[in-house]
Amino acid sequence: MKYKKELEEAHFRISPYIHRTEVMQSRLINSIAKCEVFFKCENFQKMGAFKMRGACNAILQLSEEERANGVITHSSGNMAQAVSLAARQLDVKAYIVMPSNAPDVKKAAVRDYGGEITECIPTIQEREKTCNAIIEKTGASFIHPSNNLNVILGQGTAAKELLIDYTDLDVVLTPVGGGGLLAGTAIACAHRNTLCIAGEPMNADDAYRSLKSGKIEMNETADTIADGLRTHLGDINFPIIQEHVSEIIRVEESEIIQAMRLIWERMKIIIEPSCAVPFAAVLKEPAKFEGKKVGIIITGGNVDLSKLPF
């Protein structure tokens, strides 16, 4: 099956550099959701999010000459931190382009991990323009946060681990923003004949519309609390998503906040708004998941505690 060998190789490659995160359950949440929910807690991953997996795999695939010139990415936060920490572990210079409205807690973490930040106007076009200028000056290798096959395969190792630990899951859900995690998860699920579903904010529903129209759609605005999901799909991950993702469920902002609060209150773990989105999708459509075994990737825990929505 396509990418099965590559996914296994990526998992083996990055294992020395990542945590194998735990899977948590809550009887009360199972009762509320009317299904068994298995949370893969990537908020306990190094740098606090699943993106450490993709960043490590992408950098490890570069040649020594490429590593010598450094790496660069653009990100509102978690990929910025992941590339910074992965690069530091591998003794590589990291250049990070961040939108000016990125959370302060994430900017501070990037600096702590040794990433060199260049801020830009918060649009995809400005991110790419700023990256290109730095690449021209430094020769750094660009690591796209989501539209890079090595990143996609790295991100897919989270679902791979979940499906090794729990072989009888009916479905695995992730949030979708740029599409890297969703595509990687879809690959892992396809090898196990497990359904893959995504949750997406109604206010940034480009992936939902893309799946409906058959072409990559954009958002004119992305006014959502789920700051990690304000990006759009790419030409590498979209075909994988088209082939292997069964559906995308859209959720309102109030539903995201409710799901985030429920996990904080009942499981006592810190999660970002973005990773409350797939759980919000389960709560929104209980009949779809009733009686099933449901895996959810908790994508990160890098929260600005001064800006909690509740």
N, C-alpha and C positions, 0 to 999 in steps of 0.2 A: 504494500500500500504506500502511496506517495508520502514522502518525508518521514516515514517510520524510522528508518535507519538514521537519518539526520537528527531527529528528535532524541533518539537514544544517545547518539554521539555528543550532542549538546549537553545532555544531562550529565554524562560522564565527565565532560570537559570542565564544566563549571562547579562540580561538586566540592572541590577543595576550597572554593571561594565564597560559598553561600551557606546559609542555614537551611537544613531540611525542616521546614516549619511544621508546627503541630496542627492538628485538626481538632476543633472544639465543637461541643454540642450543648444545648440547653433544653431541658425537659419542658420548661415553660414556653420557650419559643416554639418548640415542636407542637405544643398544644395550641398555641395561638395560630400558627401557620397551617395546622392540620396535616403536617407531613414531617418526615425526619430530615432535619437540615444539618449538613456537615460543613462547617466553616473552615476553609483552609486559610490559616491566619498568617498571611504575608505581611501584616502589620508588625510581626515579630521578625521579619527578614532583616538582614543587614541594611542599614540606612532607612529602615522602616517601610519598605515597599517592595512589591514583586519585581520592579524594574531593575533591581540589582542583577537578576538572572539574565535578562537580555543584554544589559550593558557589558557584563563579564563575557558572555559568549561572543559578542561582536568584537570586542577588543582582542580577545584571545585568537580570533581568526585573522587578525592583521599580521603582516610581515614585520620583522624587526625594523626594517627601514621605515615602514609606515608608522610604527609606534614611536620611532625616534622624533618624528615631526609633530607628535601629539594627536589628540582627538578633539572633536568639537561636536556639540549638539545644541539644539534649542529646545527649551522646555519651560513650563510654568512652575516646575518644582521637582517632582519625583525623579524624572529621567535626568534632570540636572544633577541631583544628588547622587544618583546611581552611577552615572558616568564619572563623576568626580571621585567617588570612593573606589570604584573598580579600577580607574586609572591610577590612583594612588597605590593600590595594592600591587599593581603590575608595573609601577615605576614609569608611568606615562604622563605627560603634561595634558591637562584637560582645560579646554576653552569652552565656556558656557554662555550661551545667549539666553537671556531671560526677559520676558515682558515686564515692563515697569510696574504692572499691577499684580505681579506674582506675590504670594504670601511672604511676609517678612521672615517667618520661621523657616521657610524653605531656602530663602536667600542666605540666611545665616548658616544653615547647615551646609550649603554648597561651599561657602568660604571655609568652614571648619574642615571640610574634606579636601581642601586644597584646590578647588576649581577656581579659575579666573573668570569672573563674571563681566559680561558686557550687557547693559540693559538696552532695551529697544521699545519702540511704540508697540502696544499690545495688539498686533495683527500678524497673521501668518506671513503675509508678504514682507513685513519689516523684519520678522525673525529670519526669514530666508535670505534677505538682502544683507543683513548684518553678518550672518554666517558666511556668506560668499566672500565678503570683504576680508574677514579674518582668515579664511582658507587661502585666499590669494596672497596674503601677507606671510602666512606661516607654513603652508603646505600641510596643515592638519587634515586628518581623515574624518569625513563627516559621518556621524552615526545618527541616522534618523530615529526619532523616538519610537516610531511604530511601523514605518514602511520600509523595513529592512529585514530580509529573510533570516539573518543570524539573530537579530533582535526577536523576531517572531518565534523562532525555535527556542530561544532561551526562555521567553515568557511562557511558552507552552509546557515547560518542565514543572511548573506549579501544579497544573492539572494532571500531568503525568504522575506525579507523586501521589496526589489525591486518589487517583484511580488505581494505583498500586495498593494503597492502604485500604481502600474501600472499592472492591471490584464489582459490586452490584448496584452502583448508583444508576438511577434512571435518567438523570439529567444533571448537567453542570451549568451554572450561570456565572457570567461575568458582567461587569459594566462595559460599555463601549464608548470610546472617545476617538483616539487615532486608529484603533483597530488591531494593534499589535498583540495585546493579550487575548482578545477574542479570537483572532486567527490562530494563534498558538494553541489556545484551549480547544478550538474546533479540530485541529489536527490530532491532538491527544485523544479527544472524544471519538473521532472517526475510527481510530484504531481499536477502540473498545466497544463500538456500536452503541455509544451513549449519546443521548440528545444533547445539543449545545444550544443554549438560549442566552440572549443578552438583555440587559436592562439599560435604558437610555432616558435622560431627562427630556420631557416634552419640550422644554425651551431650547434644546440643542439636539434636535431629532434627525440630523442629517443621515446617520447610518440607517435608521428606520426607513427614511424616504429613498435612500440609495438601494436598499434591498427590494423595495417596491418597484422602483423605476428601472432597475437594472444598470444604472450608471451612477458614478460618484456625484452626490449632491453636496451643496455647501450650505452653511448657515450665514444669513446676513447678520444676525446677532446671536449671541450665545449667553443669555442672561440667566445663568444657573448657579446655584450654590456649589454644584459639583465642578469645581475649578479644573480638575484633571480631565474633564470630558468635553472641553471646549474646542478641541481640534477635530479634523475631519479624516476620513479614510484615505488610503493610498492605493496606487495601482498594483502593488505587490500583495497587500493583505486583502483587498476587496474580493478578488477572485476566490480566495480560500474561504472567506466568509460567505460568499454566494453559494459555494458548493456544499458547505458543511454546517452552516448555522440555520436552524429550523425557523427561528423567528426572533424579533426584537420587540420587547414590551416597553412602552413609554410610560413614564411616571411623572406626576406633578411635583413641584417643589415641596409642598406640604407633606407629600408621601415620603419623599427622601428624608426630610427632617424627622418625621415620625419613626421611620425605620432606623435611622442613625441613633435616635434617642433610646429606642427599645433595646438595641444592642448594648449601648453604654450602660443602661440601667440594669438589664437582666444578665449580661455576660461579663460586665465590669472590664471591658476592653475598649481601648481607644481606637476609633476608626474615623477615616475621612468621609466627608459627604459623598464623594465619588463612589466609595465602595459600599455605601448603604443602598445604592441604586438597584442592584440585582435582588437584594432582600426585599426592597420596596415592591419590586415586580412580583415576587412570590406572594406578598401580602395583598397585592392588588387583584390578583387573579387566583384565588385559593382553589377554585374548582379544577384548574389546570394541573395543580400539583398535589391535590389531596391524596393521602395514602402513599405517596411516592418517596423515594430516597433522593434527596436533592443536595447536590454539592454547590457551594458558593465560594468563590475566591474573594476573600477579604483582602483588598488590594493594597491598602496602606494605612498607616496610623500617624502620618505627619500633619498634625492639626495645630493651627494657631489657636491656643486656648483663650486668647483675648477676643476671639471672634466666633464663639460658639453660637449656633442658631437657636439655642434654647436655654 
